[in-house]
Amino acid sequence: MPGTKSFISFAVALAVVLGFLAIANPCAAQRGHVLYSFDGSYYPDSDLVFDQYGNLYGTGYGWLCGGGAVFELQPGQGNTWTEQDLYLFCSQNNCQDGAMPQGGVIVDSAGNLYGTATCGGSQGVGVVFELTLGKGGWSEQVLYNFAGGTDAALPYGGVIMDAAGNLWGTTSAGGRDNGGTVFELSPGANGTWTEKVLHSFKRGPGGYVDGPFSGVVFDAAGNLYGTTYGAGLDSDYCDPTEGSCGRVFELSPGADGKWTEKTLHRFRGLPDGANPWAGVTLDKDGNAYGTTLYGGTGQCYSGYGVLIGCGTVFRVSPSQNGKWTETVLHSFVTDGFDGLYSFAGLTLDASGNLYGTTSAGGTRDSGTVFKMTLHPNGDWTEGVIYNFGRVGDGNTPEAGVIFGATGELYGTTFYGGEYGGGAVFEVEP
């Protein structure tokens, strides 16, 4: 049974004793508020996406491979938003339409939505789906049923679309060695989609699955980049001697149609980062930025008393000799005021600054929105721009943030809100 990132964050949060008071953070100068509170029938846990009309879309999931939904928020007057469940997935295991969508959705030029569900489908190990708006409302079509075995299985991350309409994504399991895959889905003239496994990840020497829990991104040359988590979800911590602390990888296409994988950086645990859940963000110079859930120099411990670190923000940079260099830009620290344990990817602004979330820490130990500021001398500083955890506020953000039209940041929290079932929030500049 696949785990969820919320199981990890909940267990770790119980194990960390922060011992600080909920005092005001001088870095948190921006204002945030909840746009919509969910009732707990499913839990929002994905990045959001805008369509051309300013509507927001995301996904939420139920527990233990059950249920989930694709939802929409429409803006109204006075910064009011109206929520609509566009599609509710089956709440039983092995639902034919899929279950437990976690990777969010993308929107094509016609307004159709595409995403993945971790479970369900004809084989019970996940699907790629499309939602289309017709006269009778929104309808779902399963574009591909993963089969497991040498095929892909259990997609956690979402998909991306290229200019030809092909979909690209990852799975956390399946493939030749059941270590996860990178796949491509191509549409056919008759409405059918053909899947191709581009790369199968191997299991590590300790038996851990080296699969990704996030999607991939393209660079301008057509190469794909992503991360693998490394240690399994039931592991206490990664083992650097086994190489189970996760990796940043590149996939490059060849003239023969085959793809070649290259490890750009293998995380080493402490004091380096460990276990990246999210993928990477590329800048114009080809640098890849991301977060790790554990590692760094912070003195955070697991429930078994193992030093695991509080997580990091990192950069992996190319050089002319073809080698890549990793730099830890920030280690989240023990007291947690700067945040703890980031599951989320990073968002880049026009000035080269980075924005993300942490699932714990902050002045109320309920998570943060943070900013990594790039200075002219090349140094980076981290500052919290919003602390979650007020009454009725969001709690435990596990997804990233996106920009609105005038610089607002939008995201989701797994818990909190008026009813405790999670929320969609906005942070004003």
Backbone torsions as a table, in degrees:
resi	resn	phi	psi	omega
1	MET	NA	124.5	-179.4
2	PRO	-67.8	145.1	177.2
3	GLY	-87.5	-177.5	175.2
4	THR	-130.9	156.3	-178.8
5	LYS	-67.2	-24.4	178.5
6	SER	-67.8	-32.7	175.6
7	PHE	-60.8	-40.4	-179.9
8	ILE	-65.6	-51.1	-174.6
9	SER	-64.1	-35.2	179.3
10	PHE	-66.3	-42.9	-179.1
11	ALA	-66.4	-41.5	-178.9
12	VAL	-68.2	-39.7	-178.8
13	ALA	-61.9	-36.1	178.0
14	LEU	-66.0	-29.8	-174.2
15	ALA	-84.6	-16.8	-174.7
16	VAL	-95.5	124.4	176.3
17	VAL	-103.1	107.4	-174.0
18	LEU	-88.0	-39.6	174.8
19	GLY	62.9	40.4	176.6
20	PHE	-127.2	159.9	-178.4
21	LEU	-89.5	154.5	179.0
22	ALA	-80.9	75.6	-179.4
23	ILE	-100.0	165.2	-178.5
24	ALA	-68.8	139.8	178.3
25	ASN	-99.1	121.2	-177.2
26	PRO	-64.4	-18.9	179.3
27	CYS	-81.2	-19.6	-172.7
28	ALA	-88.0	72.3	-175.5
29	ALA	-90.6	-11.5	-176.8
30	GLN	-91.4	152.9	-176.9
31	ARG	-98.6	139.6	177.8
32	GLY	-129.7	153.8	175.7
33	HIS	-155.3	160.2	-178.7
34	VAL	-84.2	129.0	176.3
35	LEU	-88.0	-32.8	180.0
36	TYR	-157.1	137.5	178.0
37	SER	-109.2	131.1	179.3
38	PHE	-90.5	156.4	-172.9
39	ASP	-95.7	2.0	178.6
40	GLY	93.6	1.2	174.9
41	SER	-68.8	-25.6	165.6
42	TYR	-153.9	165.3	-171.9
43	TYR	-118.0	121.2	179.5
44	PRO	-70.0	129.5	-173.9
45	ASP	-151.0	28.3	-177.1
46	SER	-127.4	163.0	167.2
47	ASP	-62.8	154.2	177.2
48	LEU	-99.4	163.4	176.0
49	VAL	-143.0	142.5	175.7
50	PHE	-93.3	148.2	164.5
51	ASP	-97.7	-176.5	-174.8
52	GLN	-69.4	-14.4	-179.2
53	TYR	-98.1	1.7	179.8
54	GLY	88.1	10.5	175.2
55	ASN	-81.9	146.2	178.9
56	LEU	-102.8	141.9	178.5
57	TYR	-129.9	146.1	176.7
58	GLY	-160.4	-179.6	178.6
59	THR	-127.5	155.5	172.9
60	GLY	-138.5	157.4	-176.9
61	TYR	-132.6	157.6	173.3
62	GLY	-93.2	179.7	-175.9
63	TRP	-84.6	151.2	168.8
64	LEU	53.6	51.9	176.7
65	CYS	62.0	32.6	178.8
66	GLY	-120.5	138.2	168.5
67	GLY	66.2	-152.1	-176.6
68	GLY	113.4	171.3	-174.8
69	ALA	-157.7	159.2	162.9
70	VAL	-107.0	128.4	-176.4
71	PHE	-123.5	160.6	178.3
72	GLU	-130.9	141.2	170.8
73	LEU	-118.6	123.7	178.9
74	GLN	-105.2	131.0	-179.8
75	PRO	-76.3	144.9	176.0
76	GLY	-127.6	-166.7	-179.5
77	GLN	-73.0	148.5	177.0
78	GLY	68.1	29.5	179.8
79	ASN	58.5	35.0	172.1
80	THR	-95.9	147.1	-177.8
81	TRP	-129.6	142.4	178.8
82	THR	-112.5	127.1	-178.1
83	GLU	-96.8	143.0	175.2
84	GLN	-138.6	130.7	172.0
85	ASP	-80.0	111.1	-178.5
86	LEU	-76.1	-35.5	179.2
87	TYR	-155.4	131.9	175.8
88	LEU	-107.2	122.8	179.7
89	PHE	-79.6	159.1	-179.7
90	CYS	-60.5	143.9	-175.8
91	SER	-96.6	10.0	178.9
92	GLN	-111.8	155.9	178.5
93	ASN	-62.7	149.9	177.3
94	ASN	60.6	32.5	175.1
95	CYS	-61.9	136.2	-176.0
96	GLN	-64.9	-27.2	-178.0
97	ASP	-90.2	0.4	-177.2
98	GLY	99.2	164.3	178.7
99	ALA	-156.5	151.4	176.6
100	MET	62.9	61.6	173.6
101	PRO	-72.5	130.9	-176.2
102	GLN	-127.3	-17.3	-169.7
103	GLY	-93.3	7.6	-177.0
104	GLY	75.5	-174.5	179.8
105	VAL	-131.7	162.5	169.6
106	ILE	-116.8	159.7	-178.3
107	VAL	-118.9	129.0	176.2
108	ASP	-90.6	-179.4	-174.3
109	SER	-66.2	-20.8	178.4
110	ALA	-91.4	-0.9	179.8
111	GLY	89.3	6.0	176.0
112	ASN	-76.6	149.9	-178.0
113	LEU	-111.0	141.9	179.8
114	TYR	-131.4	141.5	178.6
115	GLY	-165.7	-172.9	178.4
116	THR	-125.1	155.1	170.0
117	ALA	-122.8	131.9	-172.3
118	THR	-66.0	-35.3	-176.4
119	CYS	-121.4	-176.3	177.3
120	GLY	76.2	-166.6	-172.4
121	GLY	87.4	179.5	-174.7
122	SER	-64.7	-26.3	180.0
123	GLN	-108.3	-1.6	176.6
124	GLY	79.3	7.6	-175.5
125	VAL	-121.0	25.9	170.5
126	GLY	109.6	161.6	-178.2
127	VAL	-143.3	163.8	161.4
128	VAL	-108.2	131.6	-174.5
129	PHE	-127.4	163.1	173.9
130	GLU	-130.2	137.6	172.4
131	LEU	-111.5	129.6	-177.8
132	THR	-125.2	136.3	178.4
133	LEU	-90.7	121.0	177.0
134	GLY	-123.5	-169.7	-178.9
135	LYS	-62.4	-31.3	-179.1
136	GLY	-92.7	8.7	-177.7
137	GLY	108.8	-159.4	-177.0
138	TRP	-88.3	138.4	176.8
139	SER	-129.2	148.7	-178.8
140	GLU	-105.5	141.3	172.3
141	GLN	-129.0	129.4	174.9
142	VAL	-79.9	115.9	179.7
143	LEU	-80.6	-33.1	179.4
144	TYR	-155.1	135.2	173.1
145	ASN	-100.2	117.8	175.0
146	PHE	-68.9	147.1	-173.0
147	ALA	-110.6	-11.7	-175.3
148	GLY	73.1	-168.0	-176.4
149	GLY	63.3	-131.0	178.3
150	THR	-73.9	-15.0	173.3
151	ASP	-82.3	174.7	179.9
152	ALA	-74.4	162.5	179.8
153	ALA	-160.5	147.0	171.6
154	LEU	60.2	69.9	176.1
155	PRO	-78.6	124.8	173.8
156	TYR	-96.8	-41.0	-177.6
157	GLY	-81.1	167.1	177.3
158	GLY	-84.7	-166.4	-179.2
159	VAL	-120.0	160.8	170.3
160	ILE	-121.4	159.9	-178.3
161	MET	-123.2	137.7	176.4
162	ASP	-93.3	-179.6	-175.1
163	ALA	-65.6	-22.7	179.7
164	ALA	-88.6	-1.3	179.2
165	GLY	89.2	7.8	175.2
166	ASN	-77.3	148.7	178.6
167	LEU	-107.5	141.5	-177.5
168	TRP	-131.1	137.9	-179.2
169	GLY	-164.7	-169.8	-177.3
170	THR	-133.8	161.1	169.5
171	THR	-129.9	152.7	-177.7
172	SER	-86.0	-10.8	-179.6
173	ALA	-145.4	-178.8	-176.6
174	GLY	83.4	-178.2	-175.5
175	GLY	93.0	-178.4	-173.5
176	ARG	-59.5	-35.4	-177.2
177	ASP	-117.1	16.3	-179.9
178	ASN	57.2	33.8	180.0
179	GLY	-106.4	8.3	-178.4
180	GLY	103.5	166.5	-174.0
181	THR	-145.5	165.1	159.8
182	VAL	-114.6	132.2	-174.7
183	PHE	-130.2	162.7	173.0
184	GLU	-128.5	137.9	173.4
185	LEU	-116.7	127.6	-177.6
186	SER	-118.9	132.3	179.8
187	PRO	-77.7	145.1	176.9
188	GLY	-107.8	169.9	-177.3
189	ALA	-66.4	-26.5	-177.7
190	ASN	-94.2	12.9	178.5
191	GLY	87.2	-1.7	176.9
192	THR	-89.9	155.5	-180.0
193	TRP	-117.4	140.0	-179.6
194	THR	-110.9	129.3	-179.9
195	GLU	-98.5	143.1	174.3
196	LYS	-134.7	125.3	174.6
197	VAL	-81.2	115.0	-178.0
198	LEU	-82.0	-32.9	-178.2
199	HIS	-155.2	137.9	174.8
200	SER	-111.2	125.0	177.7
201	PHE	-81.1	151.5	-178.4
202	LYS	-96.5	155.3	169.9
203	ARG	-75.5	145.6	179.1
204	GLY	-76.2	169.8	-178.3
205	PRO	-61.8	-25.7	177.8
206	GLY	-87.2	2.9	179.5
207	GLY	91.9	-2.6	-178.9
208	TYR	-70.6	156.4	178.3
209	VAL	-91.2	124.3	-176.5
210	ASP	-92.3	40.0	-174.7
211	GLY	-93.0	155.9	177.7
212	PRO	-83.9	148.6	172.8
213	PHE	-109.9	12.6	-179.9
214	SER	-141.2	170.3	-178.0
215	GLY	-82.9	-167.3	-178.2
216	VAL	-121.5	163.5	176.6
217	VAL	-131.4	150.9	176.3
218	PHE	-93.4	148.0	163.9
219	ASP	-99.1	-179.8	-175.4
220	ALA	-65.5	-22.7	-178.3
221	ALA	-90.3	-1.9	178.8
222	GLY	91.8	9.5	174.6
223	ASN	-82.6	151.3	179.0
224	LEU	-107.0	143.0	179.9
225	TYR	-131.0	145.7	177.6
226	GLY	-167.4	-171.2	178.9
227	THR	-130.1	157.2	167.6
228	THR	-116.4	145.5	-175.5
229	TYR	-74.9	-38.5	179.8
230	GLY	97.1	-106.4	-175.1
231	ALA	-62.1	148.7	178.8
232	GLY	-67.4	164.4	-176.0
233	LEU	-65.9	-22.4	-179.4
234	ASP	-94.4	7.5	-179.1
235	SER	-82.1	145.7	177.5
236	ASP	-71.5	-39.6	178.5
237	TYR	-169.8	160.1	-178.7
238	CYS	-72.3	161.9	177.6
239	ASP	-118.8	107.9	-178.2
240	PRO	-59.2	-30.2	-179.7
241	THR	-67.7	-24.0	176.6
242	GLU	-93.5	-8.3	-175.8
243	GLY	72.7	26.9	-173.3
244	SER	-98.8	23.3	179.3
245	CYS	-96.1	5.5	177.4
246	GLY	96.3	165.1	-175.4
247	ARG	-143.3	161.9	161.4
248	VAL	-106.8	130.2	-175.7
249	PHE	-127.2	160.5	175.0
250	GLU	-127.5	138.0	172.3
251	LEU	-116.6	125.5	-177.4
252	SER	-117.2	133.2	-179.8
253	PRO	-79.4	145.0	176.9
254	GLY	-109.3	168.5	-179.3
255	ALA	-64.9	-23.5	-178.9
256	ASP	-88.0	5.6	-180.0
257	GLY	87.5	-5.0	178.7
258	LYS	-89.4	154.4	-179.2
259	TRP	-113.6	139.4	-179.3
260	THR	-111.0	127.7	-179.7
261	GLU	-94.6	142.2	177.7
262	LYS	-135.9	133.1	175.1
263	THR	-82.7	118.0	178.8
264	LEU	-85.2	-34.4	176.0
265	HIS	-157.3	134.8	174.3
266	ARG	-108.5	117.9	-177.2
267	PHE	-68.7	147.3	-171.2
268	ARG	-113.2	3.8	-178.6
269	GLY	88.0	-123.3	-178.9
270	LEU	-97.3	134.0	1.5
271	PRO	-90.1	5.7	175.4
272	ASP	-72.7	176.6	175.8
273	GLY	-73.7	170.8	179.1
274	ALA	-154.5	135.9	170.5
275	ASN	61.6	71.9	175.0
276	PRO	-74.7	123.6	176.4
277	TRP	-86.2	-42.2	-177.4
278	ALA	-84.4	166.0	175.0
279	GLY	-82.3	-158.7	-176.7
280	VAL	-116.8	158.5	174.8
281	THR	-116.0	131.4	-177.5
282	LEU	-100.7	140.4	172.4
283	ASP	-98.9	-178.6	-175.1
284	LYS	-67.5	-19.6	179.6
285	ASP	-93.7	2.7	178.1
286	GLY	87.4	6.9	174.5
287	ASN	-74.0	145.1	179.0
288	ALA	-111.5	128.0	-178.1
289	TYR	-117.1	145.7	178.0
290	GLY	-165.4	-174.0	178.9
291	THR	-126.4	155.2	170.3
292	THR	-118.8	145.8	-178.3
293	LEU	-69.6	-39.2	-178.3
294	TYR	-124.1	-170.4	178.7
295	GLY	83.3	-172.1	-175.4
296	GLY	89.1	-167.1	-176.3
297	THR	-99.8	-3.4	179.4
298	GLY	-68.6	146.3	-176.5
299	GLN	-94.5	67.8	176.3
300	CYS	-103.8	141.6	-173.9
301	TYR	-121.9	150.5	175.2
302	SER	-79.7	176.0	178.1
303	GLY	-65.9	-14.4	177.9
304	TYR	-98.7	8.9	177.6
305	GLY	81.6	14.2	179.9
306	VAL	-90.5	132.8	176.8
307	LEU	-69.5	117.0	-175.9
308	ILE	-117.2	-12.6	-175.9
309	GLY	81.6	164.1	-174.0
310	CYS	-104.2	1.4	179.7
311	GLY	103.4	165.4	-175.4
312	THR	-142.7	165.4	161.4
313	VAL	-112.9	131.6	-174.2
314	PHE	-131.6	163.1	172.4
315	ARG	-132.0	138.0	173.2
316	VAL	-118.8	122.9	-170.5
317	SER	-120.2	138.8	177.3
318	PRO	-82.0	156.4	174.2
319	SER	-128.0	170.0	-175.9
320	GLN	-66.7	-22.9	-179.6
321	ASN	-86.6	7.6	177.1
322	GLY	88.1	-6.1	178.7
323	LYS	-88.6	157.4	-179.6
324	TRP	-119.4	143.4	-178.4
325	THR	-119.5	131.9	178.2
326	GLU	-99.0	139.0	176.1
327	THR	-129.6	128.2	172.7
328	VAL	-80.4	113.0	-178.3
329	LEU	-81.8	-29.3	179.2
330	HIS	-158.4	134.9	169.7
331	SER	-107.0	122.8	175.5
332	PHE	-66.7	138.5	-166.5
333	VAL	-102.1	170.0	-168.5
334	THR	-62.9	-39.2	-176.0
335	ASP	-72.2	-15.6	171.7
336	GLY	80.4	0.7	179.8
337	PHE	-62.3	-28.1	179.1
338	ASP	-90.2	3.3	-178.7
339	GLY	103.9	160.5	179.4
340	LEU	-142.9	139.1	167.9
341	TYR	62.0	89.4	179.4
342	SER	-99.2	118.3	171.3
343	PHE	-88.5	-12.4	-163.3
344	ALA	-93.9	150.7	170.0
345	GLY	-76.8	176.1	-174.7
346	LEU	-110.2	149.7	176.3
347	THR	-114.8	133.0	-174.1
348	LEU	-103.3	134.1	174.9
349	ASP	-98.8	178.6	-174.2
350	ALA	-67.0	-20.9	179.6
351	SER	-91.4	0.1	179.8
352	GLY	89.9	6.4	176.2
353	ASN	-80.5	155.7	-176.4
354	LEU	-117.4	145.9	179.2
355	TYR	-130.8	142.5	179.2
356	GLY	-160.1	-171.7	179.1
357	THR	-132.2	156.6	168.2
358	THR	-119.8	146.6	-175.3
359	SER	-81.6	-14.0	179.2
360	ALA	-144.4	-177.1	-179.0
361	GLY	80.1	-167.5	-171.2
362	GLY	84.7	179.3	-174.5
363	THR	-69.5	-18.9	179.6
364	ARG	-117.4	11.3	-178.4
365	ASP	51.8	39.5	179.6
366	SER	-123.0	8.6	179.4
367	GLY	104.0	166.8	-175.1
368	THR	-143.1	161.9	156.9
369	VAL	-106.8	128.2	-177.0
370	PHE	-124.0	161.3	176.9
371	LYS	-126.9	132.4	171.1
372	MET	-101.2	112.4	-175.8
373	THR	-95.1	126.8	177.6
374	LEU	-91.8	123.0	-178.6
375	HIS	-96.0	159.4	-177.3
376	PRO	-56.9	-28.1	179.5
377	ASN	-83.5	2.8	179.0
378	GLY	92.3	-6.6	177.6
379	ASP	-76.0	159.1	178.6
380	TRP	-124.5	142.7	171.3
381	THR	-130.1	144.3	178.4
382	GLU	-103.4	137.7	175.8
383	GLY	-141.8	139.2	177.3
384	VAL	-80.6	127.1	178.4
385	ILE	-104.8	-10.8	172.3
386	TYR	-157.9	134.6	174.9
387	ASN	-108.4	124.7	177.5
388	PHE	-82.5	166.4	171.4
389	GLY	116.7	3.6	172.6
390	ARG	-71.0	167.4	178.1
391	VAL	-60.6	124.9	-179.6
392	GLY	80.6	-1.4	-178.4
393	ASP	-84.7	171.9	173.5
394	GLY	-72.1	165.9	-176.2
395	ASN	-151.8	134.1	174.5
396	THR	65.4	67.4	172.7
397	PRO	-73.7	128.0	-179.7
398	GLU	-118.7	-2.2	176.6
399	ALA	-113.3	169.4	-178.8
400	GLY	-83.1	-170.8	-179.5
401	VAL	-121.4	156.0	174.6
402	ILE	-127.4	159.5	179.8
403	PHE	-88.8	142.8	168.1
404	GLY	-89.2	-176.4	-172.9
405	ALA	-65.4	-30.0	-177.1
406	THR	-118.4	30.7	172.7
407	GLY	92.8	1.8	176.2
408	GLU	-69.9	154.7	174.6
409	LEU	-109.7	135.4	-179.4
410	TYR	-123.8	143.0	178.6
411	GLY	-165.3	-173.0	-179.4
412	THR	-126.5	153.8	169.7
413	THR	-120.7	145.7	-176.1
414	PHE	-74.4	-36.5	177.1
415	TYR	-119.2	-177.2	174.8
416	GLY	86.4	-163.5	-172.0
417	GLY	82.6	-174.8	-176.2
418	GLU	-63.8	-32.6	-174.7
419	TYR	-111.5	0.5	178.5
420	GLY	83.5	0.0	-174.7
421	GLY	-97.8	17.4	179.5
422	GLY	103.2	168.4	-174.0
423	ALA	-155.6	158.6	164.5
424	VAL	-102.7	131.9	-174.6
425	PHE	-126.5	162.6	173.6
426	GLU	-130.4	136.9	173.3
427	VAL	-116.8	121.3	-176.0
428	GLU	-85.1	146.4	179.0
429	PRO	-73.8	NA	NA
